[in-house]
Structures are given as structure tokens and as C-alpha cells.
Amino acid sequence: MLRGIKLIDLFIAFKFLYMFLAVFVIARLTKLGDTELYLNSSIPFSLKGLFISTDLIIYLVRIIKLVFRLDIIVHFFFCITSIVGIIYPLKKLSLSKRNYRLLFFLLMLPSFGIWTSIVGKDALGAYAIGIIIGKLIDYSNKGKIKYDFLLCSALYLLAVLKPQYFIALVNIFFLIFLNKKVKDKLVWGIIVISQIVFCVAVLLYFSDTIDQLARMMEQHFSLSSNTTRQNQFWLEKNDFFKKIPIGFYLSFVGPSLSEVNNLLTLSAFIESWIIIIVMTFIVSEKLIIRISLGKLHVRNIYMYFSTVFWIMLVHYPFGLLNPGSANRYRSNFIHFIIIMGFVIFNQLYYEGRDLKRIYGK
């Protein structure tokens, strides 16, 4: 049972605050993604469009506007949808009060709050990922998943809007399954090593294709935009793989310190580093506790970081060339990284009792 019910109320209030802030203030200062396209487009309906991300959003917007007519109601619908998806896994957690506060603090940061509170793919992507997180928590705790409307809608939306994230979700589901079914450490290690070898082999086999696709990404970003970076990253063969370290960093953080030139980019830069610092603290604290007790749980560590790797690998080409896009697209999955980090590292056994043994509290 959730202990932080008041935090949820505060979270919902912040979401609506961000919605109004985005619609009535930020939209007058800068372009909010494809919001105007979704609100004003009038493409004809077709069944094929139900499987095209942009068309699907336009159809949903049109249906809402047929009934309510006002644009703000459309934003309200998308805001509510994302709230449902984000709160769904939170109600399944059992954390200390301190960790609840840290978790909600991260989920109430501006970039995530704004992009998931207005009409667009990001709000529905956050909903889909959130529902799937909740189902993964159920599977981890109970060994089964309930197939209901929430799961079906989440899988459909993710398949249409953000199919690239399935690779990370399949990875974590497989590892949760493996942890439940395989108790022998040697067998588990052999299976995981085999998985790593297989994935590396697949990436190497398709390396030329991946390289070509990466170089095509700059065609999707306008160089006239103030935030678009010149492609100085993917110039030679296999640069996609060679530039992974800097690519992961820039596509997660968004604007670098040298690119901070206004209040919005400063906010995005600070927010990114807050997330990095807090999550590093949470992970490091749990690892130190486990090492001190001689009970380091390699399975959970591998589960988390391998999943983060896969989700960043598919995000990196979309976020590297434009800091604004990096923060916007990150809104689809950042709650996944945050919530699963708290869940997985909280499972490194007996949180309260271990703290007492180590710190004498």
C-alpha cells in the first residue's frame, strides 16, 4: 500500500500546473514540439493511420475536439492519461519515506512534467511505459501478469509510438523471468554471458546498417534551429559505436554547459544533473550497504544497468543532435529509469534493517 498519498496529490497538482504553464506561457516563448500540428491538422481518417504515430495522435485530438472543442481540454486529456500511467506503478511500491520523497521529487521536475502534460506522443509514451513498469513489478512480486485493458492499451501505444523501447522492456522481463526460474548461480551466469555474446554478435552483424541509419538522423533536424548541433559525431565507419560514451551523455543531459544560453536550457541542464546525482546516490548507497554486509546482488545490478544501456542505445541517435529533442524524448522513459532504479536497488534486501546494522540507527 502506498504510504505517500499526499505526495501523489502534490504530483497531480504539479502536472496540471505544468500543463497551464506550457500552454499559456512557454508556448508563447518557443515552439512546443508538434503541438500545433496535432491540434490543427485535418487529415482524413484511415485504418492504416491507427498504426502511424502522428496520425494516431491527430485522430485522438480530433475526437476530443469534436466533443469539447477547446484545445485546453485536449491537453487536459493527455495530461490525465500520463498521470494514470505514472501513478500506476507508484501504487505498487514499498519504499522508505525518504525514498518516496526522493522519487516524487525526481518525477516532479519541469522537463518531464511539461512534456508529459500536453498533447503529444510523449504523454502517451509515458503512460504506456508506466503501465508496463507496473506490470513488471507485479510479475516480479507475484510471478504473473494480469492481461487487462491497461496492458493492452500500453502495448498498442508503445508499438505505434515508441517501438524502439521494446528491446529494453524485453531485456528486463527476460532477466526477471531468469531470476525467478534459475537459482543456480553458474547456470544463471552462463545464460547471461550467452545473452551478452548474442547481442554483441547481432550488433556487429548489423553495424553497417546501424551506421547508415545514424548518419541519416541529421535529416530529421533543421540546422536553422538554434538548438540543433552540427553532426560532428557520425562521420566515419562505426562512429555510432565509438561515440556511445559521449552520445549517451549528451542525449541524456540535453544541453551541455556551453550550450546553456537561456532560462529553458539552464533548467534542462540543471534538471538532468539533479537526476544523475540523485540516482547515483541511491544506487551507490545500496551498493555500499550490500558490500558492507558481504551480500552484493550481481543479478539486480546487471538487470538494471543492462536495461538502462538498451534504452539509452535506442534513445541516443534521437537525442544527440538536438538538446531540446533529447530532453523531450527522454520524457517517454525517464520515469522507467528512475522507478526501476528505486525498485531494483531497494530489493538488495532488508533496507531498514541493513541501515540499522551499518549506521546504528
Residue, then its C-alpha position, 0 to 999 in steps of 0.5 A: m500500500l502506498r504510504g505517500i498519498k499526499l505526495i501523489d496529490l502534490f504530483i497531480a497538482f504539479k502536472f496540471l500546473y505544468m500543463f497551464l504553464a506550457v500552454f499559456v506561457i512557454a508556448r508563447l516563448t518557443k515552439l512546443g514540439d508538434t503541438e500545433l500540428y496535432l491540434n490543427s491538422s485535418i487529415p482524413f481518417s484511415l485504418k492504416g493511420l491507427f498504426i502511424s504515430t502522428d496520425l494516431i495522435i491527430y485522430l485522438v485530438r480530433i475526437i476530443k475536439l469534436v466533443f469539447r472543442l477547446d484545445i485546453i481540454v485536449h491537453f487536459f486529456f493527455c495530461i490525465t492519461s500520463i498521470v494514470g500511467i505514472i501513478y500506476p506503478l507508484k501504487k505498487l511500491s514499498l519504499s522508505k519515506r525518504n525514498y518516496r520523497l526522493l522519487f516524487f521529487l525526481l518525477m516532479l521536475p519541469s522537463f518531464g512534467i511539461w512534456t508529459s502534460i500536453v498533447g503529444k506522443d510523449a504523454l502517451g509514451a509515458y503512460a504506456i511505459g508506466i503501465i508496463i513498469g507496473k506490470l513488471i513489478d507485479y510479475s516480479n512480486k507475484g510471478k504473473i501478469k494480469y492481461d487487462f485493458l491497461l496492458c493492452s492499451a500500453l502495448y498498442l501505444l508503445a508499438v505505434l509510438k515508441p517501438q524502439y523501447f521494446i528491446a529494453l522492456v524485453n531485456i528486463f522481463f527476460l532477466i526477471f523471468l531468469n531470476k525467478k526460474v534459475k537459482d543456480k548461480l553458474v547456470w544463471g551466469i552462463i545464460v547471461i554471458s550467452q545473452i551478452v555474446f548474442c547481442v554483441a554478435v547481432l550488433l556487429y552483424f548489423s553495424d553497417t546498417i546501424d551506421q547508415l541509419a545514424r548518419m541519416m538522423e541529421q535529416h530529421f533536424s533543421l540546422s536553422s534551429n538554434t538548438t540543433r548541433q552540427n553532426q560532428f559525431w557520425l562521420e566515419k565507419n562505426d562512429f555510432f559505436k565509438k561515440i556511445p560514451i559521449g552520445f549517451y551523455l549528451s542525449f541524456v543531459g540535453p544541453s551541455l554547459s556551453e550550450v546553456n544560453n537561456l532560462l529553458t536550457l539552464s533548467a534542462f541542464i540543471e534538471s538532468w544533473i539533479i537526476i544523475i546525482v540523485m540516482t547515483f546516490i541511491v544506487s551507490e548507497k545500496l551498493i555500499i550497504r550490500i558490500s558492507l554486509g558481504k551480500l552484493h546482488v550481481r543479478n539486480i545490478y546487471m538487470y538494471f544497468s543492462t536495461v538502462f544501456w538498451i534504452m539509452l542505445v535506442h534513445y541516443p541517435f534521437g537525442l544527440l543532435n538536438p538538446g531540446s529533442a533529447n530532453r523531450y524524448r527522454s520524457n517517454f522513459i525517464h520515469f522507467i529509469i528512475i522507478m526501476g532504479f528505486v525498485i531494483f536497488n531497494q530489493l538488495y534486501y532488508e533496507g531498514r534493517d541493513l541501515k540499522r546494522i551499518y549506521g546504528k540507527 
